[in-house]
Amino acid sequence: MAVYRFRVTFEDYDDITRDIEIKSSQTFDDLHRAIHKTTGYKIDQPSSFFVSNDFWHKGEEIAFMPTESKLERGVISMEGTKVSRFVDDPHQKFYYIYNFDRPYDFHVELIKILDEDKSKEYPFIARVEGSAPLPPGSVVTVADTEEEEGGFDFLSETEYGFGDEDTSEMGTVNSVDELEGTTGKPEEEKNEFMDDFNEGEEFPQDEEVVNDDDY
């Protein structure tokens, strides 16, 4: 039995790719679930594949959880619809929209047709590159960020932090003067200097500088 290897990429994130192998007899529902096995997104969201051309124009729709209005328009369901039904080209393309409420768009392209490998369980995830972005509307907390980055110790990470120094011997400081050990010093030094002169006495003037040109 033929096996299709599809390359799945986010439309807005070219560096995030998934290669998924699926048997021609398996369904679009199987492909939908395989994609989100590699992204971690919830599977039970309204989504659709669209048969596409080389310019990624959307054609016939194959829907997951189709609405009544879609069914009335003749849109078929992923469930029970074999992938091979819409593979007419060795480089067949499908435009895929996940979660119409908060959508992500994907390009799904057939890159290779293989023989079935009995040792594999299909759909088979052949390659994963890049981490899928958080789904739209996800809330990232500070705790989540710290856990992901191994935590953040504000004091030890800034220039004002103590890091690994032992601070157990640091005493309690009651004033800025105690911290510097200079209580009263500026005023005392000023008074000692001024005591050399009586009140009202003029400061001595510098001696007259003799100009060598006078000789």
Buried (B, 14 or more C-beta within 10 A) or exposed (E): EEBBBBBBBBBEBEEBBBBBBBBBBBBBBBBBBBBBBBBEBEBEBBBBBBBBEEEBEBEEBBBBBBEEEBEEEEBBBBBEBBBBEBBEEEEBBBBBBBBEEEBBEBBBBBEBEBEBEEEEEBBBEBEBEEEBEEBEEEEEEEEEEEEEEEEEEEEEEEEEEEEEEEEEEEEEEEEEEEEEEEEEEEEEEEEEEEEEEEEEEEEEEEEEEEEEEEE
